[in-house]
C-alpha cells in the first residue's frame, strides 16, 4: 500500500512546486510591468499615450504622435499651446484643390524673408526640427547658433513637377516649405546650393539637419534626390507618405 501512495505524494509535490513557480513568475511580470509603466511616466517621449510636448526629447512615440496631427488641426494647435510655441491661427482661404482651411503662422520662428502661413503639422515639425536638430547641429559642428533660416516659399497653387494632370503638390495647400540656407550668429552663411557638396563643416551640417528633418517630416527631399532640389530642402507633411528621406 505504501508503494502505491508514493507516486501520489511525488505528483503532489511536483504540482505544489509548479504552482509556486507560476506565482513567482506572475510576481516578476507584475514587477516588470510596474517598473516599465513608472519609466514611461518619466519618459513621455516614449509613451504613446502621453500628450505630445515639443519640449520633450524625440522618442519612440514621437513619429506616431506627429502623424496623428495631420488629420486633426485642433489637436495640433493644442500641441503648440502645450509646448509654449506662439502662433497665429489665420482665417481659411481659397477653394478647390488649393483651399487652405489650416493656416498656421509661427510667431517667432526665424524664417526669412518672411514667416509664411503653413499647415499646423508643418509648423509643429518645423519647431521640433529647429530645437532638436538644427540648433544642436549648428552648435556642435559650426560652433554658433542659427539666427535665420532662408526659405523659397510654402504656398504655391500648382501640381507636382509643373504638369497639368499630375497630382497636386503639397505646396498647393502650404503643407510644405522649401529651405534654401541658413545664417549663423557669427554672420556666416550656409547655402544648400553652394555648400552641399564636399566634406566641409558646412556640408556636414547640411547633411545632419537633412537627416534630422527625416525624423519629423513625412517627406524630406534634398540635392541627393534630383537636380530640381539642388538649391533647397523640401519638407512636407503629406498624409500619403511616411518616412521618405532622400
C-alpha positions in Angstrom: 0.0 0.0 0.0 2.8 2.4 0.8 4.4 1.8 -2.6 1.1 2.7 -4.2 0.8 6.1 -2.4 4.4 7.2 -3.1 3.8 8.3 -6.7 0.7 10.3 -5.5 2.9 12.1 -2.9 5.6 12.9 -5.6 3.0 14.2 -8.0 1.5 16.4 -5.3 4.9 17.8 -4.5 5.5 18.5 -8.2 2.2 20.2 -8.5 2.9 22.3 -5.5 6.3 23.3 -6.9 4.7 24.2 -10.3 2.1 26.4 -8.6 4.8 28.2 -6.6 6.8 28.7 -9.8 3.8 30.2 -11.6 3.2 32.6 -8.7 6.8 33.7 -8.7 6.7 34.3 -12.5 3.5 36.3 -12.1 5.1 38.4 -9.4 8.1 39.0 -11.6 5.9 40.0 -14.5 3.8 42.4 -12.3 7.1 44.0 -11.0 8.4 44.4 -14.6 5.1 45.9 -15.7 5.0 48.4 -12.8 8.7 49.3 -13.4 8.0 49.8 -17.1 5.0 52.0 -16.5 6.9 54.1 -14.0 9.7 54.5 -16.5 7.2 55.6 -19.2 5.8 58.2 -16.9 9.2 59.8 -16.5 10.0 59.4 -20.3 6.8 60.7 -22.0 8.6 60.9 -25.4 8.4 57.0 -25.5 4.9 56.8 -24.1 2.3 56.6 -26.9 -0.4 57.7 -24.5 1.3 60.8 -23.1 0.3 64.1 -24.7 2.9 65.4 -27.2 5.0 68.2 -26.0 7.6 69.6 -28.4 9.9 70.5 -25.5 10.4 66.8 -24.7 13.2 64.8 -26.5 12.3 62.9 -29.6 11.4 59.4 -28.6 9.9 56.1 -29.9 6.4 57.5 -29.8 7.1 60.9 -31.4 6.6 60.0 -35.0 3.3 58.3 -34.3 2.0 61.3 -32.4 3.1 63.7 -35.2 1.3 61.5 -37.8 -1.9 61.8 -35.8 -1.8 65.6 -36.0 -2.1 65.6 -39.8 -5.9 65.0 -39.7 -6.6 66.9 -36.5 -5.9 70.7 -36.6 -7.4 71.5 -33.2 -5.3 68.8 -31.6 -2.2 70.1 -33.5 -2.8 73.6 -32.3 -3.3 72.3 -28.8 0.2 70.7 -29.0 1.7 74.2 -30.0 -0.1 75.8 -27.0 1.0 73.0 -24.6 4.6 73.4 -25.9 4.5 77.2 -25.3 5.0 77.9 -29.1 3.5 81.2 -30.2 1.4 81.1 -33.3 -1.5 82.8 -35.2 -4.5 80.8 -36.4 -5.4 82.7 -39.6 -8.7 82.5 -41.5 -9.3 79.9 -44.1 -8.8 81.0 -47.7 -9.0 79.5 -51.2 -11.1 76.8 -52.8 -10.9 73.5 -54.6 -7.5 71.7 -54.6 -5.8 74.9 -53.3 -8.1 75.6 -50.4 -6.3 76.4 -47.2 -8.5 75.6 -44.2 -5.4 75.4 -42.0 -3.3 78.5 -42.0 -0.9 78.5 -39.0 1.8 81.1 -38.7 4.6 80.8 -36.1 5.2 84.0 -34.2 9.0 83.9 -33.6 10.3 81.2 -35.9 13.5 82.7 -37.6 12.3 82.3 -41.2 13.5 84.8 -43.9 12.5 86.9 -45.8 9.2 86.4 -44.0 7.2 83.9 -42.0 4.6 82.3 -44.3 1.5 80.6 -43.0 1.8 76.8 -43.3 -0.4 73.9 -42.1 -0.2 73.2 -38.4 1.6 69.9 -38.9 4.3 71.6 -40.8 4.6 74.3 -38.2 4.9 71.7 -35.5 7.6 69.8 -37.3 9.5 73.0 -38.1 9.6 73.8 -34.4 10.7 70.3 -33.4 13.3 70.3 -36.1 14.7 73.7 -35.1 15.0 72.8 -31.4 16.1 69.1 -31.6 18.2 69.0 -34.8 19.0 72.4 -36.4 20.4 74.3 -33.4 22.2 71.4 -31.8 23.9 70.6 -35.1 24.9 74.2 -35.6 26.4 74.4 -32.1 28.2 71.0 -32.4 29.5 71.3 -36.0 29.8 75.1 -36.6 30.2 76.5 -33.1 27.4 79.0 -33.5 23.6 79.4 -33.3 21.3 79.7 -36.3 19.7 83.2 -36.4 17.9 83.0 -39.8 16.5 80.3 -42.0 16.1 81.3 -45.6 13.2 79.7 -47.4 11.9 79.8 -51.0 8.2 79.7 -50.1 5.5 77.5 -48.7 2.3 78.1 -50.7 2.1 77.6 -54.4 -1.2 76.5 -56.1 0.4 74.1 -58.6 0.7 70.4 -59.4 3.8 68.3 -58.9 6.6 68.7 -61.5 4.8 71.5 -63.2 2.4 69.2 -65.1 -1.2 69.9 -65.9 -2.5 66.5 -64.9 -0.1 65.2 -62.3 -1.0 65.1 -58.6 -1.3 68.3 -56.7 1.8 69.4 -54.9 1.8 69.7 -51.1 2.7 73.3 -51.7 -0.8 73.8 -53.1 -2.1 73.9 -49.5 1.1 75.2 -47.9 1.6 71.7 -46.4 5.3 72.1 -47.4 8.1 74.5 -47.2 11.4 74.8 -49.2 14.5 75.7 -47.2 17.5 77.2 -49.1 20.0 78.3 -46.5 21.0 79.5 -43.0 22.7 82.5 -41.3 24.7 82.0 -38.2 25.0 84.3 -35.2 28.6 85.0 -36.2 27.5 86.2 -39.6 28.4 83.1 -41.6 26.0 81.9 -44.3 25.3 78.4 -45.5 23.7 77.7 -48.8 22.2 74.3 -49.9 23.2 75.1 -53.4 26.8 76.2 -52.7 27.7 74.1 -49.6 26.1 70.7 -50.1 29.0 69.0 -51.9 32.2 68.1 -50.3 33.2 67.3 -46.8 33.5 70.7 -45.2 31.9 71.6 -41.9 29.1 73.3 -43.7 28.4 70.2 -45.8 28.4 68.0 -42.7 26.0 70.4 -41.1 23.6 70.4 -44.1 23.5 66.6 -44.1 23.0 66.5 -40.3 20.0 68.8 -40.5 18.6 67.0 -43.5 18.8 63.7 -41.6 17.3 65.3 -38.6 14.3 66.5 -40.6 13.6 63.0 -41.7 12.5 62.1 -38.2 9.8 64.7 -38.0 8.6 65.4 -41.6 6.7 62.9 -43.8 8.8 63.8 -46.9 12.3 65.2 -47.0 14.0 65.9 -50.4 17.5 67.2 -50.8 20.1 67.6 -53.6 20.6 63.8 -53.3 17.1 63.4 -54.7 17.3 65.2 -58.1 18.6 68.4 -59.7 15.3 70.2 -59.1 16.3 70.1 -55.4 19.9 71.2 -55.9 19.3 74.5 -54.1 16.9 73.6 -51.3 15.4 71.1 -49.0 11.8 70.2 -49.5 9.9 69.4 -46.3 6.2 68.4 -46.2 3.7 66.5 -44.1 1.8 64.6 -46.8 -0.8 62.2 -45.4 0.0 59.6 -48.0 3.8 59.4 -47.3 5.7 58.4 -44.2 9.5 58.3 -43.9 10.5 59.5 -47.4 14.1 60.8 -46.9 16.3 61.4 -49.9 
